[in-house]
Amino acid sequence: MGASHSILGVTDDAGRSEIRAAYRKKVLECHPDAGGNDDLFKEVVQAYEVLTKPAPETRKEEAARLHAEMQRASEWCAGPSSFGTARFGNMEMERHGASVKIVGRMKAGRFQFDGRITIYGDVSSPPWGGGHTTVVEGDTVDVRGDVLNGAEVRGRDVSAYDVFGLRRTERDKVRVGVSKDASLHTRITAAGSVTLRHCHGPARIRGRTVDVWDMRDGCVLEARNLTVRGHTVTHDCTITVSESLTFASSHMLGLSDDCVISWDGGSVKLGRLKTYKINRLPGFGGVPGTMVGNGFVMTVEMLEHAAAARGWNPFHRQNFVS
């Protein structure tokens, strides 16, 4: 018999109700206000807490619980009622017709809704990975928080504060002393527009029109039209455009020369574009400045003209990995 069981006078296989009944009896006997022993009273309370404290969740149990909560949330939103509120775990949800408001952090599972989704909190996958990817999918998805740790957000239009991937390695189960990359790549995919503040890789962003402030640490971005409003793009980022690319800032020191800009049929390092004069482009004679910065819109035709005029050897095109 364990020490806590012995203090309460119950067997090791006693159920919760039996433990509670024994605890109440012991408390009445040894409570200091009833003339009992203060030290014994403290031992009884401690023993009860030990025996009734729930065992900590394993990662698998936590993921299963979160997945179940998200499943119930999706089913509730898809139900016949168009209005109402409900709570699922740490999330509070409110539905108004074709829109859903979620307050709280979404940690695991899949949530899908055909209308507008507004999330007041972060969207995150479990940091240990294991295939437990959080997916949020809707028509318009507005995340008033960050998307991180390999989570995925899909929609016609998507907006979020910051995007963070998670770099991690894990030991190879076969080869001793060898580690392999197990990074969690956060993904944002939209048929229309994507609006972000900062993108910290590893992350993959795809949209028809993408507006982002900064790109860091291995972001892979594919868009028809891309606007970078800040002044930081690190060397390990990759940009693929099919129509136009704009760097809005006049400050270019933080734009790495080694970032690769790709389009259908060619690619070039950003450093070469930073020194190419606008007035060398057809129809832009007398226009000051270079192609990069100050809000100048570089079309794919301009990129092709500059590459052909300077004889730049194309780099291997970095395709977006879905």
Number of C-alpha atoms within 10 A of each C-alpha: 11 9 10 20 20 13 19 23 15 18 14 13 10 13 12 12 9 12 21 16 12 18 21 14 12 18 18 14 15 18 17 15 9 10 10 14 13 13 11 17 18 15 14 24 17 13 19 21 13 13 18 12 8 8 8 8 10 9 12 10 11 15 20 14 16 21 21 17 22 24 16 15 24 15 14 18 26 13 9 8 11 15 13 13 14 14 14 16 15 13 19 16 20 18 19 14 13 14 20 23 17 21 17 18 18 28 26 25 23 23 22 20 21 15 16 22 25 20 24 19 17 22 27 24 26 21 19 14 15 13 10 21 23 26 22 24 22 23 20 22 26 22 23 17 18 24 28 28 29 31 32 24 26 22 27 18 23 26 24 22 17 21 29 25 26 20 16 14 13 11 13 12 10 7 8 8 8 11 13 11 11 15 20 27 21 28 26 25 22 25 16 17 22 27 20 21 18 19 28 22 27 25 30 25 25 24 25 20 21 25 19 18 20 21 28 19 18 21 27 26 26 26 27 19 22 27 19 22 19 21 20 19 26 20 20 17 22 24 24 25 20 17 18 20 26 20 23 19 17 13 14 19 10 13 22 19 18 17 19 21 23 25 23 13 10 17 22 24 19 20 17 16 20 17 12 17 17 22 15 17 17 9 9 11 11 9 12 10 15 16 26 27 23 16 16 16 19 20 16 21 14 17 22 17 15 21 19 12 11 10 9 15 11 14 13 12 18 17 15 15 10 8
